[in-house]
Amino acid sequence: MSAALKYTLGRIGLFVAVLAGLWLIDMNVFLKLMLALVFSAALSFFLLRGWRDEMAAEIAEAAERRRAEKERLRSALAGDDHPETPTPNPTPPTEGDPDPQR
């Protein structure tokens, strides 16, 4: 399961749990929703830190892969996709050699 999905489901689960706890208190529904949102955000900051860090690492890795692929495609479009192979140097003529093409 991807880290983003785990983190998202964790946030939703915390929100529902806090809202269920607040449902027992007699107050306005809008106020219950707002308090559940604030409390679940604060709790997720501490309780879901591992999943959040895992998700951030996944996102950073995907961004790096996209950047490398983009760079590879740019170099391929520029014609630099094949590394230059050096041509072998002919043997330099020696002094006194009558035929330098040998």
N, C-alpha and C positions, 0 to 999 in steps of 0.2 A: 504494500500500500504506500502511495507516495506521501511524503512528509507534509505537503500542502493539504492533502485531503485529511490526514490525521489531525493537523492543527485546526483546520476549519471545523471538523466534527467536534473537536474538543471545545472550541469556542462556543459552538451552538449548544453543546451539552451543558456547559457551565451556565449559559444564559437561561436555559430551560430549568436547570436545577435551582438557580437563584430566584427565578420567577415563581417556581412552585413553592419555594419557601416564603416568598412575599405574598402569595395568594391567600395565605391564612390570615393576613393582617387586613383589617378593614380600612381601605383607603381607595382613592380614585384609581381607576385602571390605568390611565395615562401615567400617573405618578409611579405605579408599580412597574410599568414597562421601562420608564426612565431609570428608576433605581436599579432594576435588574440589569440594564445595559451598563450602567456605571460600575456596579459591584462585580459583574462578570468580567468586565475589562480589567479591573484591578486584580482580580483573582487570577485571570489568565496570564497577566504579566509575571506572576510568581510561579504558578503551578504548571504552566505550559512552556516554560523557558527552553527546555530540551527540544521539544518539537519545533519551536520557533527557530532555534539555532540550526536544527537539521534542515528545516525548510529553506532558510537563508543560504545554507551551504549548497543545497540542490539548485537554487535559483542562480547562485554565483557560478556553479559548474556549468549550467546550461548556457549562461551568458558567455562564458569563456569558449564553449564549444561553438556557439553561433559566431563569435568574433573570429575564431580561427578559420571556420568554414568561409566566412565572408572574405577574409584575407586571402584564403586559397583561391576563391573564385575570382577575386580582383587580379591576382597575379596570373591566373589562367587567361583571363580576358586580355591582359596586357602582353601575353605571349611569353611570360616568364615561368610557365608551368614545368618546363623541362630544365633541369640544371645544365649549365653549360659544361660540355665535356671538352677538356683541353685537347687540342690537336697535338700529336707527337711532334716534337722538334726534330728536324732533320739533323743528322750529325754534322757538326761544323767542319768546314774544310780545314785540313791541316796545312801547315806551311810546307811548301814544296810539293803539294799534291797537284798534279797536272789536271786532274778531272775533279772539280769541286762537286759534281752531281752524284758521285758515288756514295 
